[in-house]
Each structure stands twice: as C-alpha cells, then as structure tokens.
Amino acid sequence: MRSRFLLSVVLLVSTTGCPFRGYQSTPAADALWAVPSAGASDVSVYFYQPKAKDVTALKEGLTEVRAIFADEAFRGLVREASGWIVGVETCKGMTEPVEYATDGEAVVTNVLARSFVGVHYLVNRHFGAIATTNLGRHGTAFNPWQVEKWRDSKVSTRAEFINTLAHELTHLVPEPHDDRCVFSDAARTRCDKYHGERFRYTDSDHTRCTERQLVSYRLGDMTGCYYELRQQGQRVDTKEGRASFDACMVAAREMAPDAERECEQTLRHARSLCRSPSP
C-alpha cells in the first residue's frame, strides 16, 4: 500500500508539477509564429505543445499586447509614471548599494520597443504561480486556467490574461551586465542565487506594496487596464478615459489606509539603501 501511495505521488508530481513539461530546445521550424506587425518591434513565438484553443488564446492575447506596447499614448503613460523599481532582492545582503530604481523611458526602451524573438510558450498544470518564465529556456509556461480567462465574456477577466502576458514578457529581458554582483563575496553569492538566469526585472521578495512599482507587476497592471479602456471604446487622452484608467490602476493594488502608510515607509527605506540609476 505504501509503495502504491508513493508511486501515485510521483506520478502526480510528474504530471502536474513541472511547468516546462514537453519543452523542446529546438522545436520544428513550422512551430514558429510571428505576431502581426503593429508598428512595434518583432515578436515571434514557438507553439508546439499547447492545445489548439490555447494556441488561439495566446496568439490573440499576444497580438493585443504588442498593439498596446506600440501605442504611443500607452508609451506616454509609461514614460509619465515615476518610481519604477527594477527588483526588491537586489538591495538586501549587499555591502554596497546597488541599482534599484529606473525610469519610464528605460521601460519603453527595454520592454515596449524590444524584439522578442523565438519565445517558447507552454501550457501545463503546475503548482504555485499562474505562470512562470525561465530566461534560460527563453519561454513562459502558463497554468491552463489562466489561459482560459481569454475565453471569458467579461472584459475585466480577459484583461487579467493580458496583464499576465505583459508581466511575463518583462522577465524575458536579460540583465546586460554584472555590475550588481561585483561588490563582495556575499553580494556575488546572492546574485548567483537570484540572478543565475540574469533577469533584468525580477520579482523575488515582492510584496503587495512593492508590486505597485516593480516593472513586471506595474507594466502588467497598466497593460491590462489599457486593454479594458480600449475595449470600452475609451481613449486615455480624454478626461473620462484617463479617469477610468487611473481608477483601474488604483483598484489593481488597492490597500487599507494602515497598509498604505506602511508601504510608503517600506519603499522609502528600500530607496535609502540603493542608488538611483545613472542619468
């Protein structure tokens, strides 16, 4: 009985616990699909594992995301937003301060105007996150129930899928250098742990507080809210449209007053440990 139980556990883990189950390092050329041009940089992806309905959802969702990324009004919102932060863990356990903040122009350059070529997309049941990105495999694995949201009749539910697509794309932007990891042995050890895949924009140690300004979460929220706005026929360059967008952003990360005050204290303390980016 015990051996049968252990076998069942092993089978369960093997069939539901691996987000990149079915991954192929060199998929067939006919599995490659390019997002229709929307005036943005190129995006091409491999679909060789998801079900047909999930492939359709991913194609349609990615087309929407790239159209939003190319929209100059949306880029203006990203440039206008202040207080962007690259990651949380980069400022802990270091003997010297490291880069923590960034600006909207850098987000436009590094994400919105970036070419994402040959990205792998998989859909597998797995534990934990609704989606997970592996920079080494240049791909993202989604839980099926998150992709299912694209087929919902409610715009707000479809926007959650758009949010996730945009969020995960930020994790495919690599760190271009190792400046974070040169200060000390302790610093390098931590960088080896958290930046083995060398994401530029990380999530480690995130909280509901820091999610508001982390590039990955904030850009996901902005993309989802902008999608809702477009679907409702509103424009962000009108008073009513901008009010709707701002209200959506507030609702995305709303907190109680006490939590708001604690959040501001946390962010001020974090910034005191870290230098601002070079001009």
Buried (B, 14 or more C-beta within 10 A) or exposed (E): EEEEEEEEEEEEEEEBBBBBBEBBEEBEEEBBBEBEEBEBBEBEBBBBBBEEBBBBBBBBBBBBBBBBBBBEBBBBBBBEBEEBBBBBBBBEBBEEBBBBBBBBEBBBEBBBEBEBEEBBBBBBBBEEBBBBBBBEBBBBBBBBEBBBBBBEEEBBEBBBBBBBBBBBBBBBBBBEEEEBBEBEEEBBEBBEEBBEBBBBBBBEEBEEBBBBBBBBBBBBBBBBBBBBBBBEEBEBEEEEBBEBBEEBBEEBBEBEEEEEEBBEEBBEEBBEBBEEEEE
